[in-house]
Amino acid sequence: MKKLASRTLTALTNAFLVAVVLVIGAVCFLPSVSAASGVDGRVCYRGSSETGVSLMFNVYWGTEEVYGILDVLGEYGAKATFFLGGSWADDNVPCVREIVSRGHEIGSHGYFHRDHSKLDLKENREEIGTSVEFLALASGQPIRLFAPPSGAYSDETVDAAESLGLRTVMWSRDTVDWRDKDEALCYSRATAGVGGGELILMHPMPHTLKALPRILKYYQAHGLSTITVSENLG
């Protein structure tokens, strides 16, 4: 009986240790975005629109593609939000103004594409604030949204953004078009199972531009309008 009890205890102990290892492994391999998603509910991962989706273009490069994206959006009567890096905007003021003139929304994507999760409150405020000041001056419109580069943020990042009157915005789906340079993948990630309220992350890439007409046609065919992030957030 003692041997049986000992074997049972050993088996239970081993099973417990395996479970602990599996849980730890799962936590370690979760995306960093998910780990950071609970900053007091102040970070927006999805909008509230029932029939609207928002295309979010994070821009630090691809000026030619930005102009092409504007043309396609105009053709389909779609609106989008462009989160602009300050250093890019500083070199492309005419493009910034073209985005605004066509009725789209501009948000801040920082100034130098820094890792905001590693910045303290003062550094976050300076990095975000500098971009907001320049973007407001270049665009002639107030800046109300901030999208942290690479989705990296901390409590200090959100505090700094709020102190500047900004809402911090992430995404509900990522096309990962900057990495996977594939038109078909970009299309499927932007459309498969899409529903109202989605915030869809994209970049000004050649293959993204090629996929965009098909993406917008899909939304129209499924009764979805393409609206700005602010409209989506309500």
N, C-alpha and C positions, 0 to 999 in steps of 0.2 A: 504493500500500500504506500509505504514511504517513497519507494522508487517511482511509483505511478504518479504520486502527488508532485514529486520533484520534476518528472518529465513534463507534466501538465503546466507547472509553473514556468519551466524553461520555455515551453512552446508559447505560452501567453506573453512572456517577456520579449521573446524574439519577434512575435507579431506586433507588439507595441512599438518596438524599436524600428521595425520596417515601416510602420505607419508614420512615425515621427519623421523618418528620413524622407518619405514620399511627400509629406506636407512641407517640409523645409525646402525640398527640391522644387516643388510647385511654386512656392513663394519666391524663391530666388530667380526663377525663370519667367516670372510674370513681367510684362512690359513695364518700364518705368512710369509710363503715363498712368497706368492703372493704379500703381502704388501712390501716385500723387493726386488722385482724383478727389480726395475728400477734404480739400482745404476749405472747411466750413461751408461747403456748398456754394462757394462764391465763383467757381470756375464753370464756364458754360461748355458743355459737351454736346448739347442738342438744343434745337429751338422748340417752339411751341406751336408752329403752324401745322395745320392738318393736311394742307395740300401744297405747301411750299417747301422747296429744298434750296440750300444755299451753296454755291460754288465759292470756295475760298482759295484765292491764288496768292501764295506766299512768294514774294518777288525780291530776289537779290541779283538776278541775272535775267537774260532772255528778253531784252527790250524789243527786238524784232517780233518775237512770239507774242509779247503783250499786245502789240498793235494788231496782230492777226487775231488774237482772242477777242479783242474789242470788236473787230469786224464781224466775227461769227456771232457773238452775243447780240450785236445789233440786228443781224439778219433774222434771228429768232425771237427778237423782242425780249431777251433775257437780261436780268440784272445780276451783278455779282459783287463780291467784296474783295478788294485787293489789299492785302497786308504787305505794306512796302517797307523794305529796309531803308533806313535813312541814308546810308552811304550810297546805295543805288539811286535813290530819289535825287540826291544832291547832284548826280551826274546826268539825270534824265528828267529835268523839270518839265520840258514840253510834254513828255509822255504822262507824267503825273497829272498835268492839267487836261490832257486828252481824256484820261480815265474819268475825271470829274465831269468834263463837258458832255460826256456820253451818258451821264446819269448813274454812274456806278459809285460805290462806297469805298472809302479809303480808311484803313486801319493801320496801326503801328506794328511793325515786326522787329522792333528794336533798331539800333543804329549800325552796329558792327557785327551782328549775328553772334552774340556772345552766349555762353551757357548761363542763363539767368539763375539756375538753381545753385550756382556757386558764388553768386554776388550777394553782398549784404544789402540791407535796406537802402543805404545811401547810394551804393553803386547801382542798384536796380533803378532807383529813382532818376539818377543822372543819365543812365543808358536809355531808359524809356522816355524820359522827359525831353532829352535832346532831339530824339526822333519826332516826338509829337510836336514840338515847337517848330521844327523845320517843315514837317508835312502840312501843318496848318497854314504856315506861311506860303508854301508852294502851291497848295491846292485851293486855298481860300475858303476852306470849310473846317469846322471843328472836328477833332479826332476823338472818337468815343470808345474805340475798341483796341485791344492789344492781344496779339498772338505770339506767345513766346517761341523763339527759334528752337527747332528740334523738339518742341513740346516740353522743354525743360523749365520747371519753375519750382518755387518754394513759397512758404508763407510770406517771406519778405518780398518776393516778386509780386504777389497778389496785393499785399499791403501798399507797395509802391504804386502799382497801377491804380488802385482805388484812390490813393491820395491825389492822383492826377486826373481823377474823374473818368477812369477807363474801366471797362469790363474785360476780364481776361477770358479769352476764347480758345478752346481746343477744337476737337472735331469728333464726329460720330463715325466717320469712315475716312480712311486714308488711301488714296490711289497709289501711293509710293512710286509715283511716276518719275521722281528724281533718280531713283535707283534702278527700277525695272523699266528700261526704255523700250516699252512694248505697247503699241497702240491698242491691241486687243485686250491686254490686261487692264490698261487704263479704263477702257470702256466697261469691262465687266465689273471692275471694282466700284465704278461710279454708278452702276445701274442695278446690279443683282440684288433683288429684295429691297430696293430703296423705298422709303416711305416719307411722309410729311414730317417736317422738323429736322431733317438730316442736315448736318454741316459737313461738306465734302471737301477734303483737302486736295489741292492740286498745285502745280508749279508751271511756269511758262516754258514748257519743253516742246520740241518739234512734234513728237508723237502724241502729246496731249492735245496740241492744236489740231492734229489730224483726227483725233477721236472725238473732239468736241461737238461737231455737227450731229454725229450719231447719238451722242449722249443727250443732247438737247431734244432731238427727235423722239427719243425714248421717253423722256419726261413728258413731253407734250402728248404722246400717244397714251400715257398712263394717267393723264389728268393732273399732272404736277406742274406747278409754275416755278420758275427760277427767280428767287428773290434775294435781297441783300441779307446779311447776317442780322443787322439791327431789326429789319422787318420780321425775320424769323424768330428772334428772341422776344419780340413784342415789347 
